[in-house]
Amino acid sequence: MTFIQFLVPGVVLAIMCSTGNVLAESDAPFPITVAEAREMQKEVALPITAFYETEVPLPAGKPGQLIRSEPFDGYNFPDGTTPEDMGIRVVRFLYHSRAVDGTDVPASGVVLIPYGKPPAGGWPVVVWAHGTSGVGRIAAPSLRKDLYYGWQGLLEWPMLGYAVIAPDYAGLGTNVPHQYLAAPAQANDVIYAVPAARAAVPGLGEKWVAVGHSQGGGAVVKAAEMDVTILDPGYLGAIALAPAGDLQAGAAQINDSMVRGYAAFLAFGIKAVFPEFKYRDLLTPEATALMPVASDNGWLVTMATFAYEVPAGKVLKSNWMENVYFRQMRDLSMLGERPTRGPLLLVAGIDDLTVPVDSIAATYERMLKQGSDVEYRTYAGLDHDPLVFGTFRDQFRWVEDRFAGKPIGGQ
């Protein structure tokens, strides 16, 4: 995330991540201490119960097959509101997904069901693909009391009559390594969450649209590429908000930034895809020694720890771009080099300091060359997270048009 507000007791702190400039009363390398970050993580964390556990190896199942589901009433949001207060029912579910190499992996997620009876044909569905929450099991949005994004693009949809399927991504919540930023893996989690959620929740309709932010933006673009082969008749299109189309463009900013802990997430993701990869071949010794922090915690604790314990410019090795596993990871996650199926809205914030607008524009150009049905919109004055809020009206109108069967159009 780029512009983040932390609600520390009595203080609102803001960060401009890629520059490392803290807009707060302190010149500390991160606006809260590691101890404060751990306390905040503890306050929002839900326990990893037996519901999330699966046998190792996982008993075979078809992709999209439901493993189990349960109603859940343990979520609440910063103002004390619960889904029940809003008339929303919540079901958690576990399902069979696929890793990059096709390995059967368990993934978890939630379904948010609007108030009332489903319309004829079932609830229209939005599959919500979240941005980076971390790489450890604890980082699953369904294991946070606030579902991580909350009102930042998640809760609005059920209030408007859409059922929301929100996958955690395999390895967040479940007991497999999370293949962070391996876009094909997260695309599988998006695609296969749909039939599993339908098995868990009667009343979901056949038609669905995907909406993803940041890491999730890459997931929905890759899902649109994969649907060229799958040909899901219910898939209507996708909105990709600030997707990282080229890993190198984003990673190049990490080393000197306040959020250099992202480098640890990247290294974790590479190793999850390529087990023979060694952290020490990409990361400095200081950063390598802190990898257990990334694997055992979520975003906030990892960022605070790396900011305080690894100097700026000392996370990635000087030759990191030459690492063969990084280059392979970059290649498999590159967006726009294959055709997509269905209309796609690509959204960029002109003031995005995490995913540069030039990088998103390059993804758009690659997609045009593939003949994809893509529309590109830019928004002045919006950074990475404000992009989700500031464009929501346009997102809603675009989704409404897809369910109405209208052709893709201009702004």
N, C-alpha and C positions, 0 to 999 in steps of 0.2 A: 504494500500500500504506500501511497505517496504522502497525502495530506491526512494525518491521523490525529484525532483528538482523544487524549486520554483523560478520563474523569478520575483524577487523583483527588483525594479528599480536599475539597475547597479550592482546587486549582484546575483550570483547563489548560492543557499543554498541547502545542501544535508543532509538527515536524515537517520540514521540507526535506524529503529523504535524499534525493539524488545530490543535492548540494551540501548536505550535512549541516545546514543552518538551523539552529534551534530557536524557535520563536517563543521563548519562555524567560523566566527570571534567572536562569542558570546557564553557565557556559560548559556544563558537563557534557561528556561525549554522547549522552542519551538523556532525555528529560526526566527519567525516573531511574532509580537504582535497581540493581538486580534483585535485591530483597523486595522492593516494592512491586517489581514485575511479577515475582513469584507469588506474592500475596494476591495480586489482581487475578492472576491465572487461577489460583485456588478458589477465589470467590465465584468464578463463573463455571468452574469445571464440574461435570457430572461424572460419577464413577463408571469405569469400564466394567459393566456387569457381565454375567454369564451369557446374556443375550448376544454379545458381540464375539463370543468365543466359537471357534470352529475346530474340527479335528485337523491334525496335521499328519499325513497329507489330507487335503480336502476331499471328501467323497465326491465322485464325479457328478457333474450336473451340466445341463445344457446352458449356454449363455442366456441370461435373462430369467433363469428358473429361480423361483422364490425359495429361500432356505427357511426363513421364519419371519413372523411379524408380530407386533404387539401395540396396542393403544398405549399412549404415553402422555402423562399430564404434568411432567416435571419441568416444563419450560416456563420462563418468565423473563420480562424485559426490563430495562433500566427504570422505567416508571412504575414497576410493580404489576403491570398488566400481564395477564396470561393469555394464551390462545383461546382458552375457554371463555374469558371475558369478551373476546371478539367474536364468539360464535364459531370458532375454528376448531375442528377435530384434528388430532395429530396421530399418525401411525408411524412407528419406526419399523424398518424392514431390512433384512439381510438377503443378499442374492448372489448368484454366480455371475461373475464378470470375466474378463480376459486381460492378461498382462500383454505387454508389447509382443512377446514371442508366442502368444496364444495359450499360455498356461492358464488353467482354470484357477481363479482367485476369488475369495469372498469380498464383497463390498457392502457397505451399509448406507443408509440414507433415511430420509423422512418424507412423508406425504402430508401436506396440509390440505384439508378438505373444507371448502367454504360452508357457511351457514345455509341450512335449508335442504331442499330436495334437489337432486341433480336434474338438469333440463333434459328434454328428449334427446337421446343419443349419448347422454352422460356428460360429466363435467368437461369443458375444454381444459387442456393440460398445458402448463408451462413447466418445462424442465429447467431448473435453475442450477447453473454451474458456477460455483463460488471461486473467488480468487484465493491466493495463497493464505493458508491458515497455519502452515507448519508442515512437518514431515513425520512427526511422531504419532502414535495411536491417539494420544490425548488431544491432538489437534483437529479431530473430526468435528465439524460444526454440530452434528447431532449429539455430541458430548459436551456442548456448551449450553448453559441455561438460556442464553440469548440467541442461539442458533447462528452465532457469529455475525451474519450480515443484518439480521433483524429487519428494521425498516429501510435499510439500504438496498432496496430492490427485491426483497424477498416477501415481506408481509403484505406489500401492496396488492399483489396478485390475488390471493384468496379474498381480500376485501372487495375486489372487483369481479368476483365470480369465477375465478380460475382455480382449479386444483393445481397445487405445486408439488412436483416431484423434485426433491433436492438430494442428489447423491453426495456422499462424503468423499468419494474416490477410494479405491482399494488401498488398504494400508493405513488409512486414517480411520481409526476405530477398530478395524479388523487386524488380524495377526499375520500380515504379510508386509514386506517392505513397500513403502509408498514410492512409486515410480514418478517422482516429482518432475514436472515439466516435460515428461514423455507424453506428448499430445495424443498419440494413438491409444495409450492406456486410459487416459481420462476420457477420451472419446468413447471407448468401449463402456466405461462406467456410465456415461450419459445415455448411450443407446440402450444398454441392457437393463437400466433402471426402469425403463418404461413398461415392458411386459411384466417384470417382477412386481412393480407397484400396482398394476392392474389386477394381478393375482391376489395382492394383499388387501386391496380396497375396491369393493364393488362400487360401480357408479362412475368410474373414470371413463371418459370417452376415448375413441380411437384416434382422434386428431390431436396433434401436439406440436408445439413450437419450443425451440431451445433458446435460452437467454444465458449468456455467460460473460463474466467480467474477469479480465486479466488472465490468470491461469485458466479460468473457466472459459474465457473468450477463445483461447487457443483450442480448448476441448471441443467447443461447438463448431468451430471452423473445420477441425479435423473430422468431426462426426458428419458434417455435410459432405466432405470428400469421401468418406467411407460409404455414405448412403448411395453413392453412384452404383455400388455393387449390391448393397442390401436391398435397395428399392422398397423401403418401408412405405406402404400406402398411406399411413397416418401422418407421416412427417410433412410439415407445411413450410418449414424454413427456420432460420436462426438469426439472432442478433448477437454480434460479437462486440463487446465493449472493451476497447483497449487491449486487444490480444497481443502477446509477444510473438510476433511472426518469425523473428530471428533471434535465437538465444544469445548470439554473440553481441548484438547491439545493446541488449540490456545488461549482460554480465560485465561489459566493459566499464559500466558506471559504478559497479558495486564496490570495488576495492577501496576507494577513497571516501566512500559515503558513510553516513551514520548507520545505515542499515546493511553493513557489510556481512551481517549474519546470513543474508541471502546466498552468499557463496557457499555456506555450509549446506543449505537446502539443496543447491544445485549439485554439490558433490554427493550428497546422499542419494539424490535421484539418479545420478549417473551410475553409482554403485548398485542401486536396486535393479537397473537394467543390465548392467555389465558387471557381474560379481567379481570378476578378476581385476577390475579397476582398484587402484590404491589411492586413498585420500591424499597421501603424502605427495603424489605425483601432480596434483592440482593445487593443493593448499600448502601454506607455510607450516612449519612445525608447530608454531603457536596456535594456529587455527585447527590443525589436525588433532591436537590434544583436546580440543573442546567439542569434538564431534558428538560425544555422548549427550551434551546439553541439547543439541539440535534434535537428536533422535528421541529424547525423553520428554520434550517440552513442546509448547506451541510457539507462535510467532513472537510474542512479546518478550518472553524470557530469553529466547535465542538472540533477538536483536539487542537487548540490553547487555547480555553477557559478552557478546562479541564486540560491542561498542566499548565496553569498559576494559576488557581483558586482551584485546588484540588492537594494536595501533592502526590508525588509518594507513592504507597502502600496504599492509602486512598480512592480508588474508590470502590472496591469490599469489602464486609464484609468478615470477616475471615471464615465464614461457608458457603460461596456462593455455593460451589459444592454440598452441601446437600439440596439446595432449590429444592422442589419437581417440580416446574415449569421449572427450568433450566434442571433438569434431563429428564423431558418429552420432552422438546425442543431438547435436545441432542439426545434422542432416535429417534424422528421422522425425524431428519436431518442426522442421521448416514448414510454414504455412503458404499456401497459394501456388504450390508447384504441381497440384493435381486439380482436375475439374471438381466442382461441387454440384450437388443435386439440390434443387429447390432454391428459392430466393434467399439472399443473405444480406443483412444490413450490417455494415462495418462502421463502427463509431469511434471517433478519436477526439480527445481534448487537445486544443492547441497548446495549452499550458501544462500538459502532462509531463511530469518530471521523472516518471518511472518507465513508461513505455513511450519513447519519443514519437511525435506525430510523423516524422519522416519514416520511421520504421513501419508504422501502420500504412502509410501511403505506399511504401514499397510492396507490402503485402497485397494491397489493392491492385497495383499494377501487375503483379504476378497473376492474380486471379483473373484480371481482364484478359491476359494472354491465353489463359486456359478456357476462355469462353464462359466463365461462371456468371450466373445471374446475380450480380452483386451491386449494391448501392452503397456509396461512401459518403458519410456526413461528418463534418468537423464542427466543433463548438469552441468558440473563442472564450477565454477566461476560465475554462474548466480544467482542473488537474485530475489526477488518476481516480480518486474516490469520488470527488464531487461530480464527475462525469455520470456516475450511476444515478445520482439524485437529479441533476440538472437536465437530463435527457429523458426522464421517465415518461413525460407526457407523449413525447414522440415515439418512445418504445411501445407504449400502450396502443397508440393509434396504428402503428405498424402491425402489431400482433392482431388487433381487431380486423385489419384488412386481410390478413392471411386467413383467418377463420371465415371471413366473408367471401373468400375466393377471388379477391381483387388482384390484378397484376401489380408487380412492384413498380413504384413510381418515384418521383423526385421528392424534395423536401416539402 
